[in-house]
């Protein structure tokens, strides 16, 4: 694996780690589908506390998946799709690599 390729994976690791938690994955899904929301709205009808949601959002922000904007006294959280797109491209590369390997195996078995 080339050095720049390793750097790309290292850069993507926080995205995959952040999405590995069910609560954070749900927050990303909600923000990507419904648009920017406040902590108040994100915690409505939830069993998770505001403090816990805030901590999850900060992890997501650290991974570059969300960002917050101050509106008066509120923090409005919004989805940032670029980092997720980068992660998707890396997973697509892995998938292509497996397709190539499986095709080689198929040909070997059939010979």
N, C-alpha and C positions, 0 to 999 in steps of 0.2 A: 504494500500500500504506500503510495507516494506521501511525502510529508504534508503537502497541501490538503490531500484527502484526509489524513489523520486530523489535521486542524479543523476541517469541516465537521468531522464527527465529534470532536471535542467541543466545538461551539454548539452543536445540536444537543449534546447530552443533557443540559439543563431543561430543555424543552420536553424531552422524553421523561425525565425524572418528574417534572412538574405535572405532566399529564398522567402519571402513574397513580395518582390519588383520585379516588372516585369523586370526592367533593370538588376538587379543582377541575376535573374533567367536566363535571356538570356546570360549573361556573363558566368555563370557556364556551360550552355549548349554548348556554343561556345568553351570554353576551353576544355571541356570534349570530344567534337567531333573532334576538329581540333588540339589539342595540344597547347603547349606554344606559347604565342604571346606577342608582345610589345604593349604599349599604342598606338603607332602610328597605328599599324594594327587593334587594337580593336576599334579605333575611326574612321577608314576609312569608308566612306559611312554611317556615323552615324550623327544624329542630336544632339547627346549628346556631350558635350565638353570634352576635355582631362581631365580637372580638375574634372568634375562630374564623369567620368569613374574611375578616380583614387580614388575618395572618395568611390565609390561603391566597388571597388576592396579591399580597406582597410577594409570595413565592412566584406566582404567575407573572408578576411585573418583573421580578428578577430574571425570569427566563425570557422576557420580551414578548409575552403573549397578551398582556393587558397593560393599560396605562390609566392613570387617574388624572382628572382635571378638576381643579377647584372651582366650584360655583357657589359663591357666598361661603357659608359654613360647611357645605356638603362637598364630599369627594364623589365625583361621578366616574365610574369605571367603564372603560370601553375596550373592546377586543382589538388586538393588533394582529392582523393575519399574516404578515410577512414572515415571521419566524416559523409559523406553522407550515407555510408554503415551502420554506427551506427544508423542514423536516420531512415533508411529504416527498420532495424531490429525492432526498437521500434514501427514503424507504423504497421509492420506485427503482432506484439504482440497485438496491439489494435484490428486489424482486426480479429485475432483468438478469442479474447474475445467477440467481437460482434457476430461472428459466433456461439459461444457456447450459448450466451444469446438468439439469434434468434431461435436456435434449441429448447431451453427450452420453449420459447414462443409458437413455433409451436406445440410442444407436448402438452402443456397445453390447447391450443385452440382446438386441435383435440380430447382431452379426454372429 
